[in-house]
């Protein structure tokens, strides 16, 4: 647990009691901080082990509060502030997240931070995996365990996946290596527009440290502008990364090989085609950015090659949970928007596609070219009616299923019944292109539910 004694004697309010909120309450109380805590959901309040600190924060005098620790999922601006956030704003009380508490408590432990619209979790896990072979690290943030449960003894670096929600509430963040993967429109409802979303992401760079390195994927126009701006400001060492074209300086992919080019010339780092769990151009971007970040942090190249090759992959990112009668069942629950789902659709043929949930702006727009790969779509969640119209207009066979259990059952029956059709390589693919919050608390629970349903499917020949 992180020592938060820098806040001893202060009064902090914690709103939202999921994993991060509950860990904040634990760490703050252990440090002698006066805590008020609340969650709008009965379940969240019931799970908190410190029941004595529960108080409806809408009734608290924020004139007595030094800071509000607000769960990343709770808005403080767009589309409108949560009532508790508004109370803090009206009382000029700063609003933070758990990452800010970590940054203030551990300013001397180097931070490697990762953000972007797609690929954050894979890249974060890969960096953590590689660096753990070289030194003791803690990996988490928007991915995995809450940061306030990190250990610090002997730890040489924190590897942190950071969302736009977290970045806009962490003014003390001082990365030593900051990785920016890509930008596509996302979370517009929470940031007002694309410019607001990008501005929130760029907060990762607002407090540079001595010798800090920014690894920037430059395969989209927004990210190229970020790289240009950072180079012009001169406070960051910028390492550009591209998987689509050669660069005058930086890392790029040529014929499947990762190449680094500098004033001293070119060198081949490794063959990205040799990475069994990182297939596809999108994963090459993740791998290239991870290589650049680990190299900037001083990891030996031999270690980089070895550990990237034995990376086990992520459970919710194109993860094969089972193969039944030659048909793969793939959990891509982490794909919460159309751009992320495109990465999976381009990777498979003969797809029995489970899609839907809480829709993002733009819906399925941009996925037209992959519909020839989809044999049938199985629609779930709040988006299902709108998605059905989109698919109907493109001539894609589909069924409205409502819930995951119906979708998995129907997809399994159809996929197994059509085995042997030309093309082969069939998959039952959960790649929702939506947030999970209409039916599940997060994408991990959604993916785990899919995996459990697959585990219960009949094994006999269909």
Residue pairs with C-beta under 8 A, 6 or more apart in sequence:
1 26
1 27
1 30
1 148
1 149
1 150
2 27
2 101
2 102
2 105
2 106
2 147
2 148
2 149
2 150
2 152
3 27
3 31
3 105
3 152
4 27
4 28
4 30
4 31
4 33
4 101
4 105
4 148
5 31
5 32
6 31
6 104
6 105
7 28
7 31
7 33
7 66
7 101
7 104
8 31
8 32
8 33
9 32
9 33
9 34
10 33
10 34
10 66
10 67
11 33
11 34
11 35
11 36
11 64
11 65
11 66
12 28
12 33
12 34
12 35
12 36
12 65
12 66
12 67
12 68
12 69
13 35
13 36
13 37
13 38
13 57
13 60
13 62
13 65
13 67
13 68
13 69
13 84
13 88
13 93
14 21
14 24
14 25
14 28
14 35
14 36
14 37
14 38
14 68
14 69
15 21
15 37
15 38
15 39
15 57
15 68
15 69
15 70
15 71
15 74
15 82
15 84
15 85
16 39
16 44
16 70
16 71
16 73
16 74
17 25
17 37
17 38
17 39
17 44
17 45
17 47
17 48
17 71
18 39
18 44
18 71
18 73
18 441
19 145
19 146
20 71
20 72
20 97
20 98
20 146
20 147
20 148
21 37
21 39
21 44
21 69
21 71
21 98
22 47
22 48
22 49
22 146
23 98
23 146
23 147
23 148
23 149
24 69
24 98
24 101
24 146
24 148
25 35
25 37
25 48
25 50
25 53
26 49
26 50
26 148
27 101
27 148
28 35
28 101
29 35
29 50
29 53
35 50
35 53
36 53
36 55
36 57
36 60
36 65
37 48
37 50
37 53
37 54
37 55
38 45
38 54
38 55
38 56
38 57
38 58
38 84
39 45
39 48
45 54
48 54
57 84
57 87
58 83
58 84
58 87
60 87
62 68
62 87
62 88
62 90
62 91
62 93
63 91
65 88
65 91
65 93
66 93
67 93
67 94
67 95
67 96
68 84
68 85
68 88
68 93
68 94
68 95
68 96
69 96
69 97
69 98
69 101
70 76
70 82
70 84
70 85
70 88
70 95
70 96
70 97
70 169
71 97
72 97
72 142
72 163
72 165
72 166
72 169
73 165
73 437
74 82
74 84
74 85
75 81
75 82
75 85
75 190
76 82
76 85
76 88
76 89
76 95
76 169
77 190
77 191
77 192
78 189
78 190
78 191
78 192
78 196
79 189
79 190
81 89
85 95
87 93
88 94
88 95
89 95
95 169
96 169
96 170
96 171
97 165
97 166
97 169
97 170
98 146
98 147
98 148
99 141
99 147
99 160
99 162
99 166
99 169
99 170
99 173
100 169
100 170
100 171
100 172
100 173
101 148
102 147
102 148
102 150
102 158
103 111
103 170
103 172
103 173
103 174
104 172
106 152
106 158
107 172
107 174
109 152
109 155
109 156
109 157
109 158
110 156
110 157
110 158
110 176
110 177
110 297
111 157
111 158
111 160
111 173
111 174
111 175
111 176
111 177
112 127
112 131
112 157
112 158
112 159
112 160
112 175
112 176
112 177
112 178
112 179
112 293
112 297
113 160
113 162
113 173
113 175
113 177
113 178
113 179
113 204
114 120
114 123
114 124
114 127
114 159
114 160
114 161
114 162
114 178
114 179
114 181
114 289
114 293
115 161
115 162
115 163
115 164
115 167
115 178
115 179
115 180
115 181
115 201
115 204
116 123
116 179
116 180
116 181
116 182
116 183
116 201
116 217
117 181
117 182
117 183
117 184
117 186
117 337
117 339
117 340
118 181
118 182
118 184
118 282
118 337
118 339
118 340
118 343
119 181
119 182
119 282
119 283
119 285
119 286
119 289
120 142
120 143
120 161
120 162
120 163
120 181
121 142
121 143
121 161
121 314
121 316
121 317
121 334
122 278
122 283
122 286
122 313
122 314
122 317
123 161
123 179
123 181
123 286
123 289
123 290
124 139
124 141
124 143
124 159
124 160
124 161
125 139
125 143
125 144
125 311
125 314
126 278
126 286
126 287
126 290
126 308
126 311
127 139
127 159
127 179
127 290
127 293
127 294
128 137
128 139
128 159
129 307
129 311
129 312
130 290
130 294
130 299
130 303
130 304
130 307
130 308
130 311
131 137
131 157
131 159
131 294
131 297
131 299
132 139
133 303
133 306
133 307
134 299
134 300
134 303
135 156
135 157
136 154
136 155
136 156
137 155
137 156
137 157
137 158
137 159
138 147
138 150
138 151
138 155
138 157
138 158
138 159
139 158
139 159
139 160
140 146
140 147
140 149
140 150
140 158
140 159
140 160
140 161
141 147
141 160
141 161
141 162
141 166
142 160
142 161
142 162
142 163
142 166
143 161
144 161
147 158
147 160
150 158
157 176
157 297
162 170
162 173
162 204
164 187
164 190
164 191
164 197
164 200
164 201
165 187
165 190
165 200
167 173
167 200
167 201
167 203
167 204
168 200
168 203
170 203
171 203
171 206
171 207
172 207
173 203
173 204
173 206
173 207
174 207
174 208
174 209
174 212
175 204
175 205
175 209
175 212
176 209
176 211
176 212
176 213
176 297
177 212
177 213
177 214
177 215
177 293
177 296
177 297
178 204
178 205
178 212
178 213
178 214
178 215
178 236
179 215
179 289
179 290
179 292
179 293
180 201
180 204
180 214
180 215
180 216
180 217
180 223
180 226
181 217
181 223
181 285
181 286
181 289
182 217
182 219
182 220
182 223
182 285
183 197
183 198
183 201
183 220
183 222
183 223
183 226
184 220
184 337
184 339
185 194
185 197
185 361
185 362
186 197
186 337
186 339
186 360
187 197
187 360
188 194
188 196
188 197
188 361
189 361
190 197
191 197
191 199
191 200
194 222
198 222
198 226
202 226
205 214
205 226
205 230
205 236
208 235
208 236
211 237
212 235
212 236
212 237
213 236
213 237
213 238
213 239
213 293
213 296
214 227
214 230
214 236
214 237
214 238
214 239
215 239
215 241
215 289
215 292
215 293
215 296
216 223
216 226
216 227
216 230
216 238
216 239
216 240
216 241
217 223
217 241
217 242
217 285
217 288
217 289
218 224
218 227
218 240
218 241
218 242
218 247
218 250
219 242
219 243
219 244
219 285
227 238
227 240
230 236
230 238
231 238
237 296
238 250
239 250
239 251
239 292
239 296
240 247
240 249
240 250
240 251
241 250
241 251
241 252
241 285
241 288
241 289
241 292
242 250
242 251
242 252
242 253
243 252
243 253
243 281
243 284
243 285
243 288
244 253
244 281
245 252
246 252
246 254
246 259
246 261
247 261
248 261
249 261
249 262
249 263
250 260
250 261
250 292
251 258
251 259
251 260
251 261
251 269
251 288
251 289
251 291
251 292
252 258
252 259
252 261
252 288
253 259
253 272
253 284
253 288
256 271
256 272
256 273
257 268
257 269
257 270
257 271
257 272
258 268
258 269
258 270
258 271
258 272
258 284
258 287
258 288
258 291
259 266
259 267
259 268
259 269
260 266
260 267
260 269
269 291
269 301
269 304
270 291
270 304
270 305
270 308
272 278
272 284
272 287
272 288
274 309
275 283
275 287
275 308
275 309
275 311
276 309
277 311
277 312
277 313
278 284
278 286
278 287
278 308
278 311
278 313
279 347
280 343
280 346
280 347
282 343
283 343
287 308
290 308
291 304
291 308
294 304
295 301
295 304
313 319
314 334
315 331
315 444
315 447
315 448
315 451
316 331
316 332
316 333
316 334
316 443
316 444
316 447
317 332
317 334
317 335
318 330
318 331
318 332
318 343
318 344
318 347
319 330
319 331
319 332
319 447
320 328
320 329
320 330
320 331
321 329
321 330
321 331
321 450
321 451
321 454
321 455
322 328
322 329
322 451
322 454
322 455
322 457
323 329
324 412
324 416
324 454
324 457
324 459
325 416
325 419
325 461
325 462
326 419
326 426
327 415
327 416
327 419
327 426
327 427
327 428
328 426
328 427
328 428
329 427
329 428
329 454
329 457
330 344
330 348
330 427
330 428
330 429
330 430
330 431
331 430
331 447
331 450
331 451
332 340
332 341
332 344
332 429
332 430
332 431
332 432
333 430
333 431
333 432
333 436
333 443
333 444
333 446
333 447
333 450
334 340
334 443
334 447
335 341
335 343
335 344
335 431
335 432
335 433
336 357
336 360
336 432
336 433
336 434
336 435
336 436
336 443
337 360
337 362
337 433
337 434
338 360
338 362
338 363
338 364
338 365
338 366
338 367
338 433
339 366
340 431
340 433
341 355
341 367
341 431
341 432
341 433
342 366
342 367
342 370
344 429
344 431
345 351
345 353
345 367
345 370
345 373
345 374
345 429
345 431
346 370
346 373
348 373
348 425
348 427
348 429
349 373
349 423
349 424
349 425
349 426
350 373
350 375
350 421
350 423
350 424
350 425
350 426
350 427
351 373
351 374
351 375
351 426
351 427
351 429
352 375
352 376
352 378
352 411
352 414
352 415
352 426
352 427
352 428
352 429
353 374
353 376
353 377
353 378
353 429
353 431
354 377
354 378
354 380
354 401
354 404
354 407
354 408
354 411
354 428
354 429
354 430
354 431
354 432
354 450
355 364
355 377
355 378
355 379
355 380
355 383
355 387
355 431
355 432
355 433
355 434
356 379
356 380
356 381
356 382
356 383
356 384
356 387
356 432
356 433
356 434
357 380
357 381
357 382
357 383
357 432
357 433
357 434
357 435
357 436
357 437
357 438
357 439
357 440
357 446
358 381
358 382
358 383
358 434
358 435
358 436
358 437
358 438
359 382
359 383
359 386
359 387
359 434
359 435
360 433
360 434
360 435
363 383
363 386
363 387
363 390
363 433
364 387
364 390
364 391
364 433
367 433
368 394
371 391
371 394
371 395
371 396
374 396
374 397
375 397
375 414
375 415
375 418
375 426
376 397
376 398
376 399
376 411
376 414
377 387
377 391
377 396
377 397
377 398
377 399
378 398
378 399
378 401
378 406
378 407
378 410
378 411
379 387
379 388
379 391
379 398
379 399
379 400
379 401
379 407
380 401
380 402
380 403
380 404
380 406
380 407
380 432
380 439
381 402
381 432
381 434
381 438
381 439
382 434
382 438
383 434
384 400
384 401
384 402
385 400
387 398
388 398
388 400
391 397
391 398
392 398
399 410
401 407
401 410
403 439
404 430
404 439
404 446
404 449
404 450
404 453
405 453
408 428
408 450
408 453
408 454
408 457
409 453
411 428
412 428
412 454
412 457
413 462
415 426
415 428
416 462
417 462
418 426
419 426
419 462
428 454
430 446
430 447
430 450
432 443
432 446
435 443
436 442
436 443
436 445
436 446
439 446
440 446
440 449
